[in-house]
Amino acid sequence: MPEERRAIHAYLTVDSHEVWHRVCEESGISLSGFLEALAADMKQFPPDAGGHPRWNDVVKTARRIDAQRRRRGSS
């Protein structure tokens, strides 16, 4: 039986899009493989339980980006 999978769709800045693709290309990995590995890491080391030291900074940055996008969307 094939593994069930779900799609993720996101709109990124041009710069962020380029970074994701460049890092994946230089590392010889697919973006989906990279996201799967990040999810496994976050499951094993959840940010809300301390996770890796950088996860807290990344989550804070993501919250700031989301807030900025919400403000722009309501204008």
N, C-alpha and C positions, 0 to 999 in steps of 0.2 A: 504494500500500500504506500503510495507516495506521501511524503511529508507535507502537511498543510503549511501553506505560506501565505503571507499577506503583504500587500504593497504599502510602501511609504511614499508620499508625495510631498515635496517641500519646495517653496520658492526661496532661493538664496540670493544674496548679492552676487554680482559678477565675480568679485574678488574671492568670496567664500567658495563659490562653485569651482573656480580655477584651482584653489588650494586643495580641495578634496580630490579633484582629478589628478593634479600633479603629484600629491603624496601617494595616491594609489598607484599611479603609473611608475613612480620611482621605486615603490616598494614591491611591485609585481603582484598586486592584489586587486580584487574588484572592490568597488564601493560597497556592494551588498555584503561581501565577506568581512570588510572592515566594520560595518555597522553590526553584523552578527557578533563579531569578537568584542566590540564595545559593550553590547548588551549582555554578553556572558560575563564580562568583567564587572559591570554594574550589578548584575544579579549576585555574583559572589562577594563583591565588596560594595554594598549599597551606599550611595552618597549620604542618605539620611542616617546611616549607622556609622558614619565616619569615613567609610570608603578609602580611597586614595587621597592623599593631601590635596591634590589638584582638583578633585571632583567638586569640592565646595566652591572653589573659584569659578569653575566652568558653569556650575548651576547658577551662581550669582550673575554671571555675564549673560547667560541665557534668559534669566528673568528680566534683566535690563533691556535686552533686545526685544523680548516679547512686549514689554510695556511700551517701548518706543513705537513698535508696529501698531499696537492697539490705538495709541494716541493719533497716529497718522491716519489710521483707518476710519476714525470717527470724525475727522475734519470735514 
